[in-house]
Amino acid sequence: MPEIAEVETVRNTLKNIILNKKIVDVNIIYPKIIESDIKDFKDILIGRKFIDIDRMGKWLMFDLNDYYLLSHLRMEGKYFVKKSTDEIIKHEHIIITFEDGTDLRYHDTRKFGRMNLVKKSDIDKVEPIKKQGIEANSDKLTKEYLYDKIHKKNKPIKSLLLDQTIISGLGNIYANEVMFDAKVSPSRLGKDISLEECDLIVKASKKIIDAAIKDGGTTIKSYTSSLGVTGRFQQHLMVHKREGQECKICGTLIENIKIGGRSTYFCPKCQK
């Protein structure tokens, strides 16, 4: 699944390719991805240009001047930029054609991704946007903020880090890595995490996300770049997908358990 670093990489890459190109056609092959009225979706897009691309958490926000095209990649969503004459392949569900003869194609094998057109003036009223927590690498993310959000919670800290209303943008990969870096067991309850440990988690989150963005994200089976950018952060993973391998710090074998239905990799010695 694309997480904050991967979505940021997609954002930065697309900004260099599709901005300020007039949209001349929109082909919707699988309408269920679109949460807006289909006719309005086409009518609003055609004739406009993407003047910028913003991001909030895992949401891409394509700026149309007076509207945002919101896009969430969910599990398997990807964007391709192709020539309009190229054959439309399986799983290319939304195709936005530009006047220069190129397409922005949304590809999603599982069809879980979602798009929605929203007036800029209404963006703060959109439920998934207004509920977003502070971003995982933001200067606004502090130990006091995290402690206030979790110190009464009777849930594992791993599950709380995946709650987008608490910290925006963290997914399974980076939550596993943050927990390891902070030396906190992922199964401990939020109410048992101290202010000092919140400080370690916050610092780890900022460090790991900034490093992952610099490396273009993490390219693994569940997320592969489609824009000519291959993530390199997988070379630095300490616990994720390393079940049965020796911990790079202490040599203990990495374990994998389920927390909240998500695979959780950790070192039982480093993360007591």
N, C-alpha and C positions, 0 to 999 in steps of 0.2 A: 504493500500500500504506500502511495506517495505520502510523505510526511512534510513537515515545514521546510526542510532543506531541499527536498526534491521539488516541491511546489515553487519555492523561490528560484531554483535553477530554471524551471520551465518559464517562469515569469521573465527572468532576465534574458533568456535565450529568445523568447518570442518578441520581446521589445526590439531586438535587433533585426527582426525579419518582417513583422506585419504592420507596424505603426504607420498611420497616415496613408494607408491604401484604401481607396474607395471600394465599398462592398457593393457588388452588382447582382449577387444572387445568393440565396440560401436554400439548400437542399436538406430537408429533414426526412431521413430514412426511418428512424425509430422515434416516433413522437413522444413516447413516455419519458424520455430524458428531459424534455422541455416542460417546465412547471408553469410557464406563461401561456396565455392564449396563443395558439400556433400562428394564426393570421397576424396578430399584433407583433409576434416575435419576428416574423419575416418583414412586415411593413416597416418596423422601427429600425431594423438592421440595414436594410437595403438603402443605399444612398449615403449612409454615414461612414465614418472612419474611426478606427480605434486610435485615440490620441495618446493613450498611456495604458499601462497595465499595473494595477495595484494588487496587494495581497493582504488578507486578514486571516491569520491562522492558516488553515489549509484551503481557504477560498481564494480563487483567482478572481480579480475584479477588472474586467475589460472596460476601459473608460471610453464612452461614446459622447462625451461632452455633457449631455443632459441626462443620459442613462448610464447605468452599469449593467454589463452582461456578467452575471455571477456564474461561476463554474466551479463545481466540486468534483474532483477526479475519483473520489471514493476508492474502491479496491484496485481497479485495473485501468482507469482512464488515462489516456495519452493524447497528445496533440502531434499531428504530422503537418508539415508544410510541403505541399506537392504541386506539380504542374496540374492545371485544370484538365489537361488532356490525358493524365494518367488514369488508368483503370481504377474504378472504385472497388476496393477489396472488402472482404467479409469483415464485419465489426466496425466499419466506418459509418457512423450513424448520423452525424451532423457535419455538413460541408458548407463552409462559408467561402464564397468565391470573390476574389478581388479583381479590379479592373486590369491588373497587369498580367492576368492569366495564371495566377497561382491560387491555391486553395489552402484554407486552414481546415484540417479534417480532424474531427474528434473520433477517436477509436476506443472502444470499450468492450472487451470480450464478455464481461459479466453484466453489462448494461445497468450498473448501479449508479453511475455518475448522474449529476443533475445540473441543469442550466436554468437561469431565471433572469428576466429583464426587469430592472427596478429603476424607477426615477431616482436621480441622485438625492433629491429632496426627501425621499422616503427611505433612504438606505438604513437609517438608524431604527426604523420600525420593523425591519426584516428580522424575524425571530432568530435564525441561526447566526446572524451578524451581531445583533444587539446583546446576545447572550455570551459572546466570546469572552474568555478570560484574557488576562495579560499574556502577551506573546512570550514564548519560551526563552528568547534571547533579548528581551527588552530591558532597558535600564529601569523601567518601572516595576519589574519583577523583583521583589525584595523578600527577605526572610520573614519580615513582619506580615507582609501580605499573605504569603503561603501559610504561615502558622495560623493566621486568623481564619483561613479557608478550611483548614484540615483538623484543627486541634480538638474538635468535637465530633469528628467523623469516626464511625465504627466500621470503616472499610479499609482494606489493605492500601498502603501508600501507592503501590503500583497502579491500582485502579483509579485512585484519585489523580494521579499524574496524567492519566488518559482522559480525564474529564475536561472537555474543551471549555467548560464554563469556569474552570479554575485556572488552567494554563492552556493557552491556545497554541496549537501546532504540534505538540508532542504526540507521537504515535508509539507503537509497540517497540520498534527498534531503538529509538532514542530514549524511551523511558527505561528500557533495560540497561542501556549504557549509562544513563544518568545515575541510576540506582547503584551501579557498580562503582562509578567514580566517586560517589558520595559515601560509599561503604555502608550503605543502609540496606537491610534485608527487605526485599520487595513485599514480603508477606506481613510485615509489621503494620499495625493499624495506625491510621492517621492521628488518632487521639494520643498515641504513645510516642509520636515524633516530637523531639524537643526543638526549641527555637534555634539552637546551635546546629542541629541536624538539618533544619530547614535552610539554614545559611549554606551548608554544604551542598544541598540539593540545588538551590538556586544558582550557586557558582558553577556547579557541574553542568546544569542545563545551558547556561550562557556559553560556557567554554565549548561544549560538545556541538551545539547547534551552529555556532559561529565557524567551528572547524569543518563541520559537514557541508555548510554552504560554500565555504572556500574550496572544498574538494568536489563540488558539483553534486553533492548528495551521495546516497548509497545505492549502488546498482546490485540488486540481488534478484532472486527468482520472482518475487512479488512486485518488483518495480524495476523496469528497464527504460532507459531514456529512449526517446523516439525522435530527438531533434539534433542528433549528431553529438550529444554530450554524454559521456560515460562517467558516472560517479566513481570516485576513488576512495570514499570514506570507508567502504567495506574492508579496506586493507588495515584499518585502525580499530575495527570492532574488537572489544575485549571479551564480551560474553555472548552477544546475540548470534544464534546459529552455531554456537561452539560446544554444544552438549557432548560430554564425554572427552573433550580435549582438556589439556592442562591449562589452568589459569596462568596467564602471562606474568602474574605477580608472585603467586605463592606455590604454584604447581598442583594445587588441588583440582580435581576434575570438575568441570563446569556441569551444573545440573539444569534440568528443564522441568518446570512444573506449570500447572495451569492456575492462573489467578484471574477471576472474572472471565473465564473462557479464553484467555489469551496466553499463548506460550510465553513463559517467563524464564529467561536464562539468568543464572546468577552463580557466584562462587560461594559455597557454604562456609568457607573459612574467612574470606575477606569481608563478607556481608553477613556477619552474625546477627 
